């Protein structure tokens, strides 16, 4: 027996680029986005696993939820 009905899709993340303004404690950072806004971001799991260092002034890519644009995950650090 199969159930036919609407299947909930995963919500899409919104990606922004910006620059790390300040390093806070516990792997969190204050990020100045290119569009002029500011947000708090934390390092994503793979970045933490491979010990990728993030310093103030680094260019990064952040994933934000469309529901809460004040917090996000840092998913990429540009070289």
C-alpha positions in Angstrom: 0.0 0.0 0.0 1.4 3.4 -1.0 0.5 6.7 0.4 0.0 9.4 -2.2 0.1 13.0 -1.2 2.2 16.1 -1.0 5.8 15.4 0.0 7.4 18.0 2.1 10.6 19.3 0.4 13.6 20.6 2.3 13.7 24.3 2.6 16.2 26.0 0.4 19.0 28.0 1.9 20.0 31.5 0.8 23.7 32.0 0.1 25.5 35.3 0.6 29.1 36.4 0.4 30.8 38.6 2.9 33.8 39.3 5.1 34.5 38.2 8.7 34.4 41.4 10.9 35.1 39.8 14.3 35.9 36.4 15.8 33.6 35.7 18.7 34.0 32.7 21.1 33.1 29.1 20.4 33.6 29.0 16.6 31.2 31.9 15.9 31.9 35.0 13.8 30.4 38.4 13.2 30.0 38.7 9.4 29.5 41.9 7.3 27.6 40.8 4.2 28.1 42.4 0.8 24.6 43.7 0.8 25.3 45.9 3.9 23.7 43.6 6.5 25.4 42.0 9.4 24.9 38.4 10.7 26.4 35.9 13.1 27.8 32.7 11.6 29.4 29.5 12.8 31.7 27.1 11.0 30.0 24.2 9.1 30.7 20.6 10.1 33.2 19.8 7.3 35.1 23.1 7.9 35.4 22.2 11.6 36.3 18.6 10.8 39.2 19.6 8.5 40.2 22.4 10.8 39.9 25.2 8.3 41.0 28.4 10.0 38.9 31.6 9.6 40.3 34.9 10.6 38.9 38.5 10.6 39.2 39.9 7.1 38.6 36.5 5.3 36.1 36.4 2.4 33.5 33.7 3.0 30.3 32.2 1.7 27.4 31.9 4.2 24.2 29.9 4.1 21.2 31.5 5.8 17.7 30.2 6.4 15.0 32.3 4.8 13.2 32.3 8.2 16.1 33.7 10.3 18.5 36.0 8.4 20.5 36.8 11.6 22.3 33.5 11.9 24.0 31.3 9.3 26.6 28.6 8.6 29.9 29.4 7.0 30.3 26.9 4.2 33.3 28.2 2.2 36.4 30.4 2.8 37.9 32.0 -0.3 41.7 31.9 -0.7 
